[in-house]
Amino acid sequence: MAMGVLLVFYHHYIGTQVNHIERVFTYATAGISAVLFAGMVLIPSEKKVLLGAFVSIFIIVLAAGITFWGIRPYTILYAEVPERIDMLDAHLEETYPERNWEIRQSPAPSDSLYLLLVTFEDEPEITHHYHMSDDVVEGEREIRSTGRSW
């Protein structure tokens, strides 16, 4: 039941914004967890070693799945990306104080979650690309456009 709740949470809040390969791995992890749980239920209690192995593997897979497919992407989407948007907005405010712009994430699921697209009001046909990587956030690289599209 808990796995079902986690999958609904993932599907609603995270799955729509991540790469399709990550979604496949998430659902595969959930499937492996379900198989391990079914194995735990079906193994007779006399086979304690086998049951202990299934329980141990189930706990490891569940903990790793929750951390890697739930907590990590949720943190990226709802903490890191907004922080990077604010950082880019402050940079643009300092660099182009007389201009107005719109910042949005790339709609392509194959693009990095840190690829931000900026469209200036006076250039609506040009979209500037900013990759707000960890190096940029840590100050090791300066914030600059990594390209543009029309």
PyMOL commands that set and color helices and strands:
alter all, ss='L'
color gray80, all
select helices_A, chain A and resi 2-17+20-42+48-95+134-137
alter helices_A, ss='H'
color red, helices_A
select strands_A, chain A and resi 101-105+115-120+127-131+147-149
alter strands_A, ss='S'
color yellow, strands_A
deselect
rebuild
show_as cartoon
